[in-house]
Amino acid sequence: MTPSEASSRDHIGHLFKLNYAWLCARVRSRTGCPHSAEDIAAETFARILKLPDPSLLREPRALLTTIAQRLMYEGWRRRDLERAYVEALQHVPEQLQPAPEEQLMLIESLVAIDQLLDGLSSQGKTVFVLSQIEGLTYTQISQRLELSLGSVHNYMAQALRCCYQVLAS
C-alpha cells in the first residue's frame, strides 16, 4: 500500500468514527429500522472507499447523506419491483410459476433493467418493457397505453440511448 493509500484509508477511518453513529441515526429516522440503517450506513462508507481521493471531501456529511439517500431510494425501488413481480405471479397458474431461484434471478434482472433505464419517465420504462420484454409492436403499445405512435418511438429512442450509454461506459 502506498503512503497516499494509507493516508486515504486513515482519513476514511476518521470520517467513519466521526460520522457513522450520526449517519445511522439519520437513516434510522427515515427507515424506522435500526438494522436497515446500519446496513445503509455501512454501504455508504463502502462507496466512499471507492472514491479516487476521499481526502478531498469538503462537506463529508453532505456526501454521506446524498449517498445514503440514494441507497434508500434504490432499496425502496427494489422493494416496489419485488412487490409488483409477486403481484404479477399471483395471476400465473402455480404449475407455471418459476422456481424460487428463477424468481430471484428474474427480480435481479428487473432491478438491473430499472437501473439501466434510470432517468426515464415511468411511461418510458413501460414502453421499453412492453416492447423488449413482452414483445409488443409499437402499434400495440400505442393502443394499449393510449399514446401516439410518435410518442412510442420517442420513448423507445430515449430508452435505447440509455442502453447504449451504459454499454459504452
JOZISUL-V33997 format. One record per residue. N is the residue number from 1. RES is the residue in three letters. SS is DSSP state (H for helix, E for strand, - for the rest). PHI is phi in radians with two decimals (none if undefined). D_CENTER is the distance of its C-alpha to the mean C-alpha in Angstrom with 1 decimal. Layout:
N_RES_SS_PHI_D_CENTER, N_RES_SS_PHI_D_CENTER
//
This chain:
1_MET_-_none_32.3, 2_THR_-_-1.32_33.4, 3_PRO_H_-1.03_34.6, 4_SER_H_-1.20_31.8, 5_GLU_H_-1.15_29.2, 6_ALA_H_-1.12_31.1, 7_SER_H_-1.11_31.3, 8_SER_H_-1.10_27.5, 9_ARG_H_-1.14_26.9, 10_ASP_H_-1.09_29.6, 11_HIS_H_-1.10_28.0, 12_ILE_H_-1.15_24.6, 13_GLY_H_-1.04_26.7, 14_HIS_H_-1.14_28.5, 15_LEU_H_-1.03_25.3, 16_PHE_H_-1.07_24.1, 17_LYS_H_-1.05_27.5, 18_LEU_H_-1.33_27.6, 19_ASN_H_-2.11_24.2, 20_TYR_H_-1.06_22.7, 21_ALA_H_-1.09_24.6, 22_TRP_H_-1.07_24.0, 23_LEU_H_-1.15_20.2, 24_CYS_H_-1.02_20.4, 25_ALA_H_-1.10_22.6, 26_ARG_H_-1.12_20.5, 27_VAL_H_-1.20_17.3, 28_ARG_H_-1.04_19.7, 29_SER_H_-1.16_21.1, 30_ARG_H_-1.65_17.9, 31_THR_H_-1.64_16.8, 32_GLY_-_1.35_20.4, 33_CYS_-_-2.24_19.8, 34_PRO_H_-1.13_21.2, 35_HIS_H_-1.22_19.7, 36_SER_H_-1.10_16.0, 37_ALA_H_-1.08_17.1, 38_GLU_H_-1.15_18.6, 39_ASP_H_-1.09_15.6, 40_ILE_H_-1.16_13.3, 41_ALA_H_-1.11_16.3, 42_ALA_H_-1.11_16.9, 43_GLU_H_-1.13_13.5, 44_THR_H_-1.05_14.0, 45_PHE_H_-1.20_17.3, 46_ALA_H_-1.10_16.2, 47_ARG_H_-1.25_14.2, 48_ILE_H_-1.10_17.3, 49_LEU_H_-1.04_19.3, 50_LYS_-_-1.42_17.7, 51_LEU_-_-1.16_18.9, 52_PRO_-_-1.06_22.1, 53_ASP_-_-2.55_24.3, 54_PRO_H_-1.07_23.1, 55_SER_H_-1.20_26.7, 56_LEU_H_-1.49_26.4, 57_LEU_-_-1.10_24.1, 58_ARG_-_-1.55_26.1, 59_GLU_-_-2.17_24.2, 60_PRO_H_-1.06_22.3, 61_ARG_H_-1.18_21.6, 62_ALA_H_-1.13_20.1, 63_LEU_H_-1.17_17.7, 64_LEU_H_-1.03_17.1, 65_THR_H_-1.10_16.4, 66_THR_H_-1.09_14.0, 67_ILE_H_-1.10_11.9, 68_ALA_H_-1.08_12.3, 69_GLN_H_-1.08_11.4, 70_ARG_H_-1.09_8.0, 71_LEU_H_-1.12_7.6, 72_MET_H_-1.11_9.2, 73_TYR_H_-1.07_7.2, 74_GLU_H_-1.06_4.0, 75_GLY_H_-1.12_7.1, 76_TRP_H_-1.17_8.7, 77_ARG_H_-1.10_6.6, 78_ARG_H_-1.09_6.9, 79_ARG_H_-1.04_10.5, 80_ASP_H_-1.13_11.2, 81_LEU_H_-1.13_10.5, 82_GLU_H_-1.09_12.6, 83_ARG_H_-1.10_15.2, 84_ALA_H_-1.11_15.6, 85_TYR_H_-1.13_16.0, 86_VAL_H_-1.10_18.6, 87_GLU_H_-1.11_20.3, 88_ALA_H_-1.15_20.6, 89_LEU_H_-1.15_22.1, 90_GLN_-_-1.14_24.7, 91_HIS_-_-1.64_26.3, 92_VAL_-_-1.78_26.7, 93_PRO_-_-0.97_29.9, 94_GLU_H_-0.98_29.6, 95_GLN_H_-1.21_31.3, 96_LEU_H_-1.76_28.7, 97_GLN_-_-1.26_25.6, 98_PRO_-_-1.19_23.8, 99_ALA_-_-1.14_24.3, 100_PRO_H_-0.94_21.9, 101_GLU_H_-1.11_20.9, 102_GLU_H_-1.17_20.3, 103_GLN_H_-1.08_18.3, 104_LEU_H_-1.09_15.9, 105_MET_H_-1.10_15.7, 106_LEU_H_-1.15_15.2, 107_ILE_H_-1.12_12.3, 108_GLU_H_-1.05_10.7, 109_SER_H_-1.15_11.7, 110_LEU_H_-1.08_10.3, 111_VAL_H_-1.11_6.7, 112_ALA_H_-1.11_7.7, 113_ILE_H_-1.13_9.4, 114_ASP_H_-1.06_6.9, 115_GLN_H_-1.18_5.0, 116_LEU_H_-1.06_8.7, 117_LEU_-_-1.68_9.9, 118_ASP_-_-0.97_7.9, 119_GLY_-_1.82_11.0, 120_LEU_-_-1.44_13.0, 121_SER_-_-1.20_14.6, 122_SER_H_-1.10_14.2, 123_GLN_H_-1.13_17.6, 124_GLY_H_-1.11_16.6, 125_LYS_H_-1.13_13.9, 126_THR_H_-1.08_16.6, 127_VAL_H_-1.04_19.2, 128_PHE_H_-1.06_17.2, 129_VAL_H_-1.11_16.7, 130_LEU_H_-1.09_20.3, 131_SER_H_-1.33_21.6, 132_GLN_H_-1.51_19.9, 133_ILE_-_-1.69_19.3, 134_GLU_-_-1.54_22.2, 135_GLY_-_1.32_24.4, 136_LEU_-_-1.32_25.8, 137_THR_-_-1.36_27.8, 138_TYR_H_-1.05_27.1, 139_THR_H_-1.12_30.2, 140_GLN_H_-1.12_28.9, 141_ILE_H_-1.12_25.6, 142_SER_H_-0.99_27.7, 143_GLN_H_-1.22_29.9, 144_ARG_H_-1.13_27.3, 145_LEU_H_-1.68_25.2, 146_GLU_-_0.97_28.4, 147_LEU_-_-2.03_27.3, 148_SER_-_-1.25_29.6, 149_LEU_H_-1.09_29.4, 150_GLY_H_-1.10_28.9, 151_SER_H_-1.13_25.7, 152_VAL_H_-1.07_24.4, 153_HIS_H_-1.05_25.3, 154_ASN_H_-1.11_23.6, 155_TYR_H_-1.08_20.3, 156_MET_H_-1.17_20.5, 157_ALA_H_-1.09_21.5, 158_GLN_H_-1.09_18.5, 159_ALA_H_-1.12_16.2, 160_LEU_H_-1.17_18.3, 161_ARG_H_-1.07_18.3, 162_CYS_H_-1.02_14.5, 163_CYS_H_-1.07_15.1, 164_TYR_H_-1.13_18.1, 165_GLN_H_-1.10_16.5, 166_VAL_H_-1.18_14.0, 167_LEU_H_-1.18_17.0, 168_ALA_H_-1.33_19.2, 169_SER_-_-1.50_17.3
//
